[in-house]
Amino acid sequence: MSKELSVVVWSKEGCSYCEEVKEYLTEQNIAYQTVDVTNHDEFRDILDVKYGIRHVPVVEIGKGEVYKGVTEVGLEHVKAVLEKEYA
């Protein structure tokens, strides 16, 4: 993976799907930033504006100014974007 790859995981405390995504990224040596929406409805408002959803995890993957927001729950969706777009 290119060093230019940027990954942001929107998550909350106690979310098993969120932890699964973060564990996978760590195992693949993919650096990521976390936006914790726990007790921050204003962050969920941002997700609502950007993607029309308020649930997490949401994984934003991109290079430069082009990003793909993965809003579907399930690690297979994150893997598919990483393999298709950034392999």
DRENVEX-436876 format. One record per residue (C-alpha): residue in one letter; x, y, z. Coordinates in pm, 1 decimal, decimal comma, padded with zeros to 6 digits. Layout:
+---+----------+----------+----------+
: r :        X :        Y :        Z :
+---+----------+----------+----------+
: a :        X :        Y :        Z :
...
+---+----------+----------+----------+
// end
This chain:
+---+----------+----------+----------+
: r :        X :        Y :        Z :
+---+----------+----------+----------+
: m :  00000,0 :  00000,0 :  00000,0 :
: s :  00116,1 :  00346,9 : -00075,7 :
: k :  00216,1 :  00574,3 :  00208,2 :
: e : -00030,2 :  00823,7 :  00062,6 :
: l : -00323,7 :  00604,6 :  00163,9 :
: s : -00543,9 :  00767,3 :  00426,6 :
: v : -00791,4 :  00569,2 :  00635,2 :
: v : -01034,8 :  00710,2 :  00889,2 :
: v : -01251,2 :  00480,3 :  01103,2 :
: w : -01561,0 :  00637,9 :  01253,9 :
: s : -01645,1 :  00421,0 :  01555,5 :
: k : -01789,7 :  00411,3 :  01906,3 :
: e : -01707,7 :  00238,4 :  02231,5 :
: g : -01844,0 : -00114,3 :  02260,8 :
: c : -01894,1 : -00162,4 :  01885,9 :
: s : -01771,6 : -00509,2 :  01790,6 :
: y : -01785,4 : -00432,1 :  01417,5 :
: c : -01570,3 : -00121,9 :  01474,8 :
: e : -01312,0 : -00324,7 :  01666,8 :
: e : -01308,5 : -00588,8 :  01392,6 :
: v : -01224,7 : -00322,9 :  01132,1 :
: k : -00949,9 : -00167,8 :  01345,5 :
: e : -00795,4 : -00507,7 :  01423,4 :
: y : -00790,2 : -00595,7 :  01053,5 :
: l : -00624,1 : -00266,4 :  00957,5 :
: t : -00363,4 : -00314,5 :  01230,6 :
: e : -00292,9 : -00671,4 :  01113,5 :
: q : -00246,2 : -00541,4 :  00757,2 :
: n : -00011,2 : -00263,9 :  00878,6 :
: i : -00250,1 : -00000,3 :  00747,7 :
: a : -00233,8 :  00316,7 :  00953,2 :
: y : -00566,2 :  00476,2 :  01037,0 :
: q : -00717,2 :  00756,3 :  01238,7 :
: t : -01021,9 :  00710,8 :  01458,0 :
: v : -01315,8 :  00944,5 :  01503,2 :
: d : -01495,9 :  00830,7 :  01818,9 :
: v : -01864,9 :  00922,0 :  01798,9 :
: t : -01936,0 :  00800,4 :  02153,8 :
: n : -02122,8 :  01083,1 :  02328,9 :
: h : -02072,9 :  01307,8 :  02025,0 :
: d : -02397,9 :  01339,4 :  01833,6 :
: e : -02242,0 :  01622,5 :  01633,6 :
: f : -02007,1 :  01365,1 :  01474,4 :
: r : -02308,1 :  01149,6 :  01383,3 :
: d : -02459,3 :  01463,2 :  01228,9 :
: i : -02151,8 :  01482,2 :  01002,4 :
: l : -02205,0 :  01120,2 :  00893,3 :
: d : -02569,9 :  01199,7 :  00826,4 :
: v : -02476,8 :  01491,8 :  00601,2 :
: k : -02198,8 :  01304,0 :  00419,0 :
: y : -02359,5 :  00960,6 :  00379,4 :
: g : -02719,2 :  00979,3 :  00499,1 :
: i : -02652,8 :  00744,5 :  00790,7 :
: r : -02579,6 :  00779,3 :  01162,1 :
: h : -02443,4 :  00431,2 :  01237,7 :
: v : -02083,8 :  00318,2 :  01270,5 :
: p : -01847,0 :  00187,2 :  01163,0 :
: v : -01790,6 :  00406,1 :  00863,7 :
: v : -01449,7 :  00369,5 :  00701,8 :
: e : -01319,7 :  00642,8 :  00474,9 :
: i : -01038,7 :  00526,7 :  00247,6 :
: g : -00859,4 :  00748,1 :  00002,9 :
: k : -00558,3 :  00907,0 : -00156,8 :
: g : -00518,5 :  01276,0 : -00211,2 :
: e : -00863,7 :  01427,7 : -00233,5 :
: v : -01048,0 :  01118,0 : -00360,8 :
: y : -01216,1 :  00912,9 : -00088,5 :
: k : -01450,2 :  00617,3 : -00075,1 :
: g : -01679,2 :  00596,4 :  00226,1 :
: v : -01754,5 :  00238,1 :  00326,6 :
: t : -02086,7 :  00254,3 :  00508,8 :
: e : -02191,2 : -00110,2 :  00485,3 :
: v : -02138,0 : -00312,8 :  00802,8 :
: g : -01902,8 : -00605,5 :  00756,9 :
: l : -01530,0 : -00640,5 :  00709,7 :
: e : -01575,7 : -00782,0 :  00359,1 :
: h : -01682,5 : -00437,5 :  00235,5 :
: v : -01365,4 : -00271,1 :  00366,9 :
: k : -01150,0 : -00548,1 :  00220,5 :
: a : -01319,5 : -00512,6 : -00118,0 :
: v : -01248,4 : -00138,9 : -00140,5 :
: l : -00887,7 : -00183,0 : -00028,8 :
: e : -00828,1 : -00462,5 : -00280,7 :
: k : -01010,8 : -00299,5 : -00571,7 :
: e : -00902,4 :  00059,3 : -00530,9 :
: y : -00568,8 :  00048,9 : -00351,6 :
: a : -00396,1 : -00285,2 : -00406,0 :
+---+----------+----------+----------+
// end
